[in-house]
């Protein structure tokens, strides 16, 4: 039996199967075909760290929903940067919920199912309350008396109307670069 002939026959038999028989360092081995290397390349999406303003905005929306952009600015005490809301919408952690029955009919925002999933919450009721925050050391016990931690609701507020068909995805955000050819 000719070993070299057997090796050449095996090499030919496996050539079209995604596996190669190759000689390396005086020995023979099977390895993946180079055209399949992309299947074995480890791909990981690098986690993006959210800016502090976006995290603060997310917290305000989570605890105060339904909430408008103006109400978020009032609660935070600073003007809302354009990118914070858009980033949270893009990630899918917030969504437009409805419109306030006030002049201008501003959009109201709330959290999405993706938010609950990302943070391991079964429902909005699972958001930490004042006692939870104190127990975790995130709330100074002396300041806790003056702070009221609101309980959010997924129900429509009395001054909120549901979005009408086509009045969804925040119309103020338009990606002008996507359509370039």
N, C-alpha and C positions, 0 to 999 in steps of 0.2 A: 504494500500500500504506500503510495507516494503522498507524504504529508503536505508538501507544497501544492500538489494538484488538488487535494481536499480543501486546503485553505483558499485557493483561488475559486473553487466551485462555491464554497460558502460565501465568499466575498461577492460573487456574481449573484447568488440566490437572494442575498439580503440587500442588494444595492437599491432596489425599488421599494423597500419596506420601511423606510425611515430609520434603519439601523445600518451602520457600516462596520465591517470588519477591517481593522487597521493595524498595522505593525507600528509599535512604539517601544523604543528602548530594548529592542531585541526580543520582544514578546508580542503576542497578538491579543487584541481586545475588541469587544463590541462597544460602539458608542453611538450616540444619537447623530443622525445626519445633520450637517450644518444648516440645511434649509429649514429645519424644525427648531432651531435655536430660539426663535422668538417665543415659542410655546413654553420654553423652560425659563425664560428670563423672569426674574421676580420683579413684579411691578407693584409699587405701593404709592398710593396717593399721599403726598406729604400733608400732614394735618396743618390746616391754616389756623393760626392763632388769631382770634377775634380781637379787634381793638377794644380798649376799655370802654369807649363811648358806645360801641355796638352791644357789649355785654350789659351795660347800664340800661340801654334802651330795651334790650330783651327782658331784663328783670322788670322794668316798669310795665311793659306790655303783658308779661306773664301775670303779674299781681293785680293790675288795674284794668284788664280787658273787660269790656270793649273800651278802647281808648283811641283818641285822635292824635294826630301829629302835634297839634297845639297843646293838648293836655300832657303829652310826653315832655314837651319842652317846659311846660309849667312845673311839672313834678321834678324834673332834673335841675331846673333853674338855669339852664343854658340852652342856647339855640341848637337844634338838631342838625348835625352835619349830614349832607346829602347822602353820603355813602353808607351810613349806618343802617338805615331802613332798607336800602336797596340790597345790601349784603345779606341781611336777615331774610329778605324776600327770596333772594337768589338761592340761599341755602335751603329755604323751605321751612324755616322754623316759625315764621309768622305768615299771616294771610289777611287779606282784607275780609272783614266780617259783614259790614253793613255801612249805613250812612246815618249820621246824627240828624235828627229833625230840628236843625238849627239853620240859620242863614248860611248859605254856601254849601250846605249838606256835606260836611267833610266825611271822608272815609274813616271808619273805625277799624282797628286792627286787633287781632287776637293771635294766640299761638296755634300751631297746627299739630296734627298727629305726629309729624316728623319730630317736632320739639319734644313731645312726650316720650317718643321712642328713644331719641338721642340721650335724654337725661334719665331714662329708666323709670318714668312715672306712669302709673296706670291711668290716672286722670288728674285734672287740675287740683282736686282735693288732696292729692299727695304732695303738693308743694309745701315746703317747710313753713310752719307758722312761727309766731313769736317765741313760743316755748322751745321749739326745735332750734331756732337760731341762737337763743340764749344757751341752750345745752351744748351747742357746738362751739361756743365761745365767739360767735360772730356778732353778737349783740351785747353791748355793755349793759349789765343789769341796772345800773343807775339811769341809763338813757332809755331803757325798755319801757318805763312807765309812760314816757311822753310819745312813744311810737306806737302807731296802730298799723298792724300788718293786715292789709285787706285780703279778703278771700275772693278770688276771681270766680266768674261764672261763665259757662258756655252758652247760657240762655241769652236771648236778645234782651237788651236793656229797654226800659220803658220809653226812652227817647231815641231808640235806634230802629231803623227799618232794614229789612234784608236787602241784599244786593239784587238788582234786577238782572235778567240774563244779558250777558255782554258787558255788564258793569263790574267785571271782576278784576283780574290781575292789574295791579296798580298802574293806571294809565299814565302816571307821571314818569314812569321809567320806560324809556325806549332805547334799545341797543342799536345805534346807527351804524356800528361797525359790522354787524352780523351779515348784512345784505350786500357788502362789498364784493365785487367779483374780480 
